[in-house]
């Protein structure tokens, strides 16, 4: 029989149980945090720091030591059920103990929220409505005249560099390099994949059968007055390719060829300051949009490339192989016109 007062001994046991329940609450929240992963990630009890409380003194000798055991003594009160958290909602929860300040799962005290910050968060716009600032769109109409004047000598300089370029093996098999044709007058740029046999022979892009179809598409846009007041032909738009030299046998461009040659295209777009860019085919789309995908998956929407809008459509050569593509291409030209006119 202990000489200690039974009441004091009982009170010591109660304090120990209370500390144990507080730890169990912390453990339960940690388990909830790990919920949805298929397995509890909560470490054993001895790896969790103790929850600071106002009465965190060494317990009396007669009190049970609960710090190294998570086995309940008797029937623990049922834990209130809480909704399972989705992956995006799993943040370290705060725990308010019965005898101390609010702490996190690592036993660190959490400073109380400042009323001004709380008010600011409650009155601010939701995150989904916040957009990253985009560059202003390049101009249209008379405001393009200074761009046209400034671009002409730079475009000629880039063309001379392209004709003299020997940075990849395509220079060994080409007849002529094909820099591009047209101007910055309208603010519309068509970007294809690579020159073909006729383009290689003449040194001008899109002059074979696919090029003739592109020319007819541009003429149809002009005749339909899709962009009122803007003359559309091969002189007022700019036409170029990702590669400036023909790949042998018209094979697909190789990754190192695109990497080597694309800086010429980037410099052309920088000085032309287009209002809108139309990517013709997969290789131009993937380079300028910056994602892999099919034309069917990328077309029908508007992207941004620096100060220009950008759309994707089928290459004219694909329309020659599959005439069913001509209808969606014309729909894309109508989209081009609408986006050109819209701010």
C-alpha positions as CSV (number, residue, x, y, z in Angstrom):
1,X,0.0,0.0,0.0
2,X,1.4,3.4,-1.0
3,X,1.7,6.1,1.6
4,X,0.7,8.7,-1.0
5,X,-2.7,10.2,-0.9
6,X,-5.0,8.1,-3.2
7,X,-6.5,11.4,-4.6
8,X,-3.1,12.7,-5.6
9,X,-2.2,9.3,-7.2
10,X,-5.4,9.3,-9.1
11,X,-4.8,12.9,-10.3
12,X,-1.3,11.9,-11.5
13,X,-2.8,9.1,-13.5
14,X,-5.4,11.4,-15.0
15,X,-2.7,13.8,-16.1
16,X,-0.7,11.0,-17.8
17,X,-3.8,9.8,-19.6
18,X,-4.6,13.3,-20.7
19,X,-1.1,13.7,-22.2
20,X,-1.5,10.4,-23.9
21,X,-4.8,11.4,-25.5
22,X,-3.3,14.6,-26.7
23,X,-0.6,12.6,-28.4
24,X,-3.2,10.2,-29.8
25,X,-5.0,13.2,-31.3
26,X,-1.9,14.4,-32.9
27,X,-1.2,10.9,-34.2
28,X,-4.8,10.6,-35.5
29,X,-4.4,13.9,-37.5
30,X,-1.1,12.7,-38.9
31,X,-2.8,9.5,-40.0
32,X,-5.5,11.6,-41.6
33,X,-2.9,13.6,-43.4
34,X,-1.5,10.4,-44.8
35,X,-4.9,9.1,-45.8
36,X,-5.6,8.3,-49.4
37,X,-2.0,7.1,-50.1
38,X,-3.0,3.5,-49.3
39,X,-0.8,3.2,-46.2
40,X,-0.2,5.3,-43.0
41,X,3.0,7.2,-43.2
42,X,3.0,8.3,-39.5
43,X,6.2,7.4,-37.8
44,X,6.3,5.4,-34.6
45,X,5.5,7.2,-31.4
46,X,9.1,7.6,-30.2
47,X,10.0,9.5,-33.4
48,X,7.3,12.2,-32.8
49,X,8.2,15.1,-30.6
50,X,6.1,15.6,-27.5
51,X,3.3,18.1,-27.6
52,X,4.2,21.2,-25.6
53,X,1.7,21.9,-22.8
54,X,1.5,24.3,-19.9
55,X,2.1,21.4,-17.5
56,X,5.0,19.7,-19.3
57,X,6.9,19.0,-16.1
58,X,8.3,15.5,-15.2
59,X,5.3,13.4,-14.0
60,X,5.2,12.0,-10.5
61,X,6.9,8.6,-10.0
62,X,3.5,6.9,-9.6
63,X,2.1,8.1,-12.9
64,X,2.3,5.6,-15.8
65,X,4.9,6.4,-18.5
66,X,3.0,6.7,-21.8
67,X,5.7,8.4,-23.9
68,X,7.0,5.1,-25.5
69,X,3.7,3.3,-26.1
70,X,0.7,4.0,-28.4
71,X,-1.3,1.1,-27.0
72,X,-4.5,2.5,-25.4
73,X,-5.2,1.9,-21.8
74,X,-8.8,0.8,-21.4
75,X,-11.4,2.1,-23.9
76,X,-10.3,5.3,-25.5
77,X,-13.0,7.7,-26.5
78,X,-14.1,7.5,-30.1
79,X,-12.3,9.8,-32.4
80,X,-14.6,12.2,-34.3
81,X,-14.9,11.3,-37.9
82,X,-13.6,13.8,-40.4
83,X,-13.7,13.9,-44.2
84,X,-10.8,12.3,-46.0
85,X,-8.5,14.8,-47.7
86,X,-7.7,14.8,-51.4
87,X,-4.1,15.0,-52.5
88,X,-4.2,18.7,-53.1
89,X,-5.6,19.3,-49.6
90,X,-3.1,17.5,-47.6
91,X,-1.3,20.1,-45.6
92,X,0.2,19.8,-42.2
93,X,-2.7,20.5,-39.8
94,X,-2.5,22.5,-36.7
95,X,-3.3,21.0,-33.3
96,X,-4.7,23.0,-30.4
97,X,-3.8,21.3,-27.2
98,X,-5.9,21.5,-24.1
99,X,-3.1,23.3,-22.1
100,X,-1.0,25.3,-24.6
101,X,-0.8,27.3,-27.8
102,X,-1.6,26.0,-31.2
103,X,1.2,23.8,-32.5
104,X,2.0,21.9,-35.7
105,X,2.7,18.2,-35.9
106,X,6.4,18.8,-35.1
107,X,5.6,20.5,-31.8
108,X,6.4,24.0,-33.1
109,X,4.2,26.9,-31.9
110,X,2.1,28.5,-34.6
111,X,1.9,32.3,-34.4
112,X,-1.7,33.6,-34.3
113,X,-3.0,34.9,-37.6
114,X,-2.9,38.7,-38.1
115,X,-6.4,40.1,-38.6
116,X,-5.2,42.3,-41.5
117,X,-3.8,39.2,-43.3
118,X,-7.0,37.2,-42.7
119,X,-9.1,40.1,-44.0
120,X,-6.9,40.4,-47.1
121,X,-7.2,36.7,-47.8
122,X,-10.9,36.7,-47.4
123,X,-11.4,39.7,-49.7
124,X,-8.9,38.8,-52.4
125,X,-9.8,37.2,-55.7
126,X,-9.7,33.4,-55.9
127,X,-6.5,31.9,-57.2
128,X,-8.2,30.5,-60.3
129,X,-8.9,34.1,-61.5
130,X,-5.3,35.2,-61.2
131,X,-3.5,35.2,-64.6
132,X,0.1,35.7,-65.4
133,X,0.8,39.0,-67.1
134,X,1.2,38.5,-70.9
135,X,3.1,40.8,-73.3
136,X,0.9,43.3,-75.1
137,X,-0.3,42.2,-78.5
138,X,1.7,43.4,-81.5
139,X,-0.2,46.2,-83.3
140,X,-2.3,46.2,-86.5
141,X,-3.1,48.8,-89.2
142,X,-1.0,51.9,-89.6
143,X,0.9,51.2,-86.4
144,X,2.7,48.4,-88.3
145,X,4.4,50.8,-90.7
146,X,7.4,51.4,-88.4
147,X,7.7,47.7,-87.8
148,X,7.8,47.1,-91.5
149,X,10.5,49.7,-92.1
150,X,12.7,48.4,-89.3
151,X,12.3,44.8,-90.2
152,X,13.3,44.9,-93.8
153,X,17.1,45.3,-93.4
154,X,17.2,42.8,-90.5
155,X,15.2,40.2,-92.5
156,X,17.7,40.6,-95.3
157,X,20.7,40.2,-92.9
158,X,19.1,37.0,-91.5
159,X,18.5,35.7,-95.0
160,X,22.2,36.2,-95.9
161,X,23.3,34.3,-92.8
162,X,20.9,31.4,-93.6
163,X,22.3,31.2,-97.2
164,X,25.9,31.0,-95.8
165,X,25.0,28.7,-92.9
166,X,27.0,25.5,-92.5
167,X,26.1,24.5,-88.9
168,X,24.5,21.1,-89.7
169,X,24.8,18.4,-92.4
170,X,21.9,19.7,-94.4
171,X,24.2,22.3,-96.0
172,X,26.0,19.4,-97.8
173,X,22.9,18.2,-99.6
174,X,20.9,21.4,-100.2
175,X,20.8,23.2,-103.5
176,X,19.7,26.5,-101.9
177,X,18.8,27.6,-98.5
178,X,15.3,28.9,-98.1
179,X,15.1,31.8,-95.6
180,X,11.6,33.0,-96.1
181,X,9.4,35.3,-98.3
182,X,7.0,38.2,-97.7
183,X,6.9,41.1,-95.2
184,X,5.7,42.3,-91.8
185,X,3.0,44.4,-93.5
186,X,-0.1,42.5,-92.4
187,X,1.4,41.0,-89.2
188,X,0.6,37.4,-90.2
189,X,3.3,34.8,-90.3
190,X,2.9,31.2,-91.7
191,X,5.5,28.7,-90.4
192,X,5.9,25.4,-92.0
193,X,8.2,22.4,-91.5
194,X,11.0,22.4,-94.1
195,X,11.6,23.1,-97.8
196,X,10.7,20.4,-100.4
197,X,12.4,19.7,-103.7
198,X,10.9,22.7,-105.6
199,X,11.6,25.0,-102.7
200,X,15.2,23.7,-102.6
201,X,15.6,24.4,-106.3
202,X,14.1,27.9,-106.3
203,X,15.2,29.1,-102.8
204,X,11.7,30.2,-101.9
205,X,9.3,28.5,-99.4
206,X,5.9,26.9,-100.3
207,X,6.2,27.0,-104.1
208,X,5.5,23.3,-104.8
209,X,2.1,21.7,-104.9
210,X,1.6,22.3,-101.1
211,X,2.7,25.9,-101.6
212,X,0.2,26.5,-104.4
213,X,-2.5,25.3,-102.1
214,X,-1.3,27.7,-99.4
215,X,-1.3,30.5,-101.9
216,X,-4.9,29.7,-102.8
217,X,-5.9,29.6,-99.1
218,X,-4.4,33.1,-98.6
219,X,-6.2,34.4,-101.7
220,X,-9.5,32.9,-100.5
221,X,-9.1,34.7,-97.2
222,X,-8.5,38.0,-99.0
223,X,-11.5,37.4,-101.4
224,X,-13.8,36.6,-98.4
225,X,-12.5,39.8,-96.6
226,X,-12.0,37.8,-93.5
227,X,-9.8,40.7,-92.2
228,X,-11.5,43.9,-93.6
229,X,-9.1,46.5,-94.7
230,X,-6.0,44.2,-94.8
231,X,-4.7,43.0,-98.1
232,X,-3.6,39.4,-97.9
233,X,-1.2,37.8,-100.4
234,X,2.3,36.4,-100.4
235,X,3.8,39.9,-100.2
236,X,1.9,41.1,-97.2
237,X,2.2,38.0,-95.1
238,X,5.5,36.3,-94.2
239,X,6.0,32.6,-95.1
240,X,8.9,30.5,-93.7
241,X,9.9,27.2,-92.3
242,X,11.4,25.8,-89.1
243,X,14.3,24.3,-91.2
244,X,15.9,26.5,-93.8
245,X,17.4,23.6,-95.8
246,X,15.7,20.6,-97.4
247,X,16.2,17.3,-95.5
248,X,17.2,14.5,-98.0
249,X,14.2,12.7,-99.5
250,X,11.9,15.1,-97.7
251,X,12.4,13.1,-94.4
252,X,11.2,14.6,-91.1
253,X,13.4,17.2,-89.4
254,X,15.8,15.7,-86.8
255,X,15.9,17.1,-83.3
256,X,19.4,18.4,-83.6
257,X,18.5,20.1,-86.9
258,X,15.6,21.9,-85.3
259,X,17.8,23.0,-82.4
260,X,20.4,24.3,-84.7
261,X,18.1,26.1,-87.2
262,X,15.3,27.4,-85.0
263,X,17.3,30.5,-83.7
264,X,16.9,31.9,-87.3
265,X,13.1,31.5,-87.0
266,X,13.1,33.1,-83.5
267,X,15.0,36.1,-84.8
268,X,12.7,36.5,-87.8
269,X,9.6,36.4,-85.5
270,X,11.3,38.9,-83.1
271,X,11.8,41.5,-85.8
272,X,8.6,40.8,-87.7
273,X,6.5,41.3,-84.6
274,X,3.5,39.4,-86.0
275,X,0.0,39.9,-84.7
276,X,-0.7,36.2,-85.2
277,X,1.3,33.2,-86.2
278,X,-0.2,30.2,-88.0
279,X,1.7,26.9,-87.5
280,X,1.4,24.6,-90.5
281,X,1.9,21.1,-89.3
282,X,3.3,19.2,-86.4
283,X,6.9,20.4,-86.3
284,X,6.2,24.1,-86.3
285,X,3.4,23.6,-83.7
286,X,5.5,21.6,-81.3
287,X,8.4,24.0,-81.5
288,X,6.4,27.2,-81.0
289,X,3.6,26.0,-78.8
290,X,6.2,24.1,-76.7
291,X,4.2,20.8,-76.2
292,X,4.0,17.5,-78.0
293,X,0.8,16.5,-79.6
294,X,-1.3,15.8,-82.7
295,X,-2.6,18.6,-85.0
296,X,-6.1,17.4,-84.2
297,X,-5.4,17.9,-80.5
298,X,-3.6,21.2,-80.8
299,X,-5.8,23.0,-83.4
300,X,-9.0,24.9,-82.6
301,X,-7.6,27.0,-79.8
302,X,-5.4,30.1,-79.4
303,X,-2.0,30.2,-77.9
304,X,0.4,33.1,-77.1
305,X,4.0,33.4,-78.4
306,X,5.5,36.5,-76.9
307,X,3.6,39.5,-78.4
308,X,1.7,37.3,-80.9
309,X,-1.3,35.1,-80.9
310,X,-0.7,31.6,-82.3
311,X,-2.9,29.0,-83.9
312,X,-2.3,25.5,-85.3
313,X,-3.6,23.9,-88.5
314,X,-2.8,21.1,-90.9
315,X,0.0,21.4,-93.3
316,X,-1.1,22.0,-96.9
317,X,0.7,18.8,-97.9
318,X,-1.6,16.9,-95.5
319,X,-4.6,18.4,-97.2
320,X,-3.3,17.1,-100.6
321,X,-3.1,13.6,-99.1
322,X,-6.4,13.9,-97.3
323,X,-8.9,16.4,-98.8
324,X,-11.1,16.0,-95.7
325,X,-8.6,18.3,-93.9
326,X,-9.5,21.3,-96.1
327,X,-12.7,22.0,-94.2
328,X,-11.0,22.3,-90.8
329,X,-8.1,24.3,-92.3
330,X,-10.7,26.9,-93.6
331,X,-12.3,26.9,-90.1
332,X,-8.8,27.6,-88.7
333,X,-8.3,30.5,-91.1
334,X,-11.6,32.0,-89.9
335,X,-10.3,31.6,-86.3
336,X,-7.1,33.3,-87.4
337,X,-9.1,36.3,-88.7
338,X,-11.2,36.6,-85.5
339,X,-8.2,36.4,-83.2
340,X,-6.3,38.9,-85.4
341,X,-9.1,41.5,-84.9
342,X,-9.7,40.8,-81.2
343,X,-7.6,42.3,-78.4
